[in-house]
Amino acid sequence: MNLQAIQKVYFIGIGGIGMSALARYFRGLGCEIHGYDKTETTLTKTLVAEGMYIHYTDDVSLIPEKVDLVVYTPAVPKDHGELNYFFASNIPVKKRSEVLGLISQNRRMIAVAGTHGKTTTSTILTHLLRVAEIDCTAFLGGIAQNYASNFVAGQSEWVVAEADEYDRSFLQLYPDYAIILSMDADHLDIYGDHDQMAEGFTQFAAQIKPGGTLFLRDGLKLLRPAETEKTFGLERGEYRAENIRVEDGYFVFDYVDTEGRIDALRFTLPGRHNVENATAAIAIARQLNASPTAIREALQSFRGIKRRFELVCRTAETVFIDDYAHHPTELQAAIAAARELHPGKKISGVFQPHLYSRTRDFADGFAAALDELDELFLLDIYPARELPIAGVDSAMILQRMQNPNRQLVTKANLMSVLQPRRFEVLLTLGAGDIDTMVSPIKEWITNDR
């Protein structure tokens, strides 16, 4: 398929973070962009302001004429009217991952895979490369604060992209370099069990182009080794961070690899897990000849990603942080980072579970992770693409917890529950629509003190 000949693209689920990055790519090529999404959001409003046409009703009469390509996300229900209309037409209909694969076909790709850390690592890597004056195009799974976008346009042959394991999307990619950060059990609605998931990651690693390299977190094991495999990690691996410490509110570490070392790197993002993500990004940047000076400068100027341990506000009394964590491992990392940055402070959290199936599969893990909080306010499950599952609700998690300071809340009553209280460190956690509560909580914290 000749992407250069396309003039009008239609996106079903255009407001998704990965979909909107693709929409911005095609808009940058001069294409006319139309799309549907279920609800209007800050992101869809921004896309409209950038010249795209979006509606929020599943109605085939709103589809424009002469569409050249339709892009959809697997999160769209199978009975979606517009999607089925296009399936019945002669217009090419492709998943987001297929289009990303087509874009990268004649480019050199760096693909970042893993059940956690993809967005952070790919965004750090993009910033490292651009500060080092290594031009690249990047498709990111979050809004990079340095670029105010999830899409960074470049002119060179290099593309940085997340390799998403959901729906086996990453099997559309054939990268030159790849990172695998983690392979924790997740998306069991797709894979069935962890062994099948490990097979998916192993297949992805086998698709690295001849002469390319896989950077695998030390301790992870693929079912079959990649052709060229390097390891990275904290205090371990061929590419590693050593002497990790906190100084003046920054994480500081020494980077060591087979070529030498870069001492006392100061990094703006909190948490040892983010030091590990940065280590993987540095390992790749070094392959492309990023200098130690550029790496040092980029880590210190990195402003983070919206909803990835984002410091929303800080008053004399309260620190308020918002994070996308939606898997037990991610929750543990976010809570541990809060404790490390704010020792001795009371850590309170508002968590919204994401998906009925994930809640069912990991109820024990969620309970154990959330027990690390001093206090929990637990919202209803955000269903996303799923229908309810009998017997599965937020109470499943609550009942398994040991911490007595916990309660069920709803979005409707959350503010009335929070407002009589005083918080030292407050976290909002989850991948659903909990982000709509961030502004009201921020306004209350900053105006009610």
Secondary structure, DSSP 4 states (H G I P E B T S, - for coil): --GGG--EEEEETTTSHHHHHHHHHHHHTT-EEEEE-SS--HHHHHHHHTT-EEE-S--GGGSPS---EEEE-TTS-TT-HHHHHHHTSSS-EEEHHHHHHHHHTTSEEEEEE-SSSHHHHHHHHHHHHHHTT---EEEEEEEETTTTEEEE--SSSEEEEEE--GGGGGGG---SEEEE----S--HHHHSSHHHHHHHHHHHHHTSPTT-EEEEETT---SS--SSEEEEEES-SSEEEEEEEEETTEEEEEEEETTEEEEEEEESS-SHHHHHHHHHHHHHHHHTT--HHHHHHHHHH---BTTSSEEEEE-SS-EEEEE---SHHHHHHHHHHHHHHSTTS-EEEEE--B-HHHHHHTHHHHHHHHTTSSEEEEPPPB-TTPPP-TT-STHHHHHH---SSEEE--TTTHHHHHTTS--SEEEEE-SSSGGGGHHHHHHHHHH--
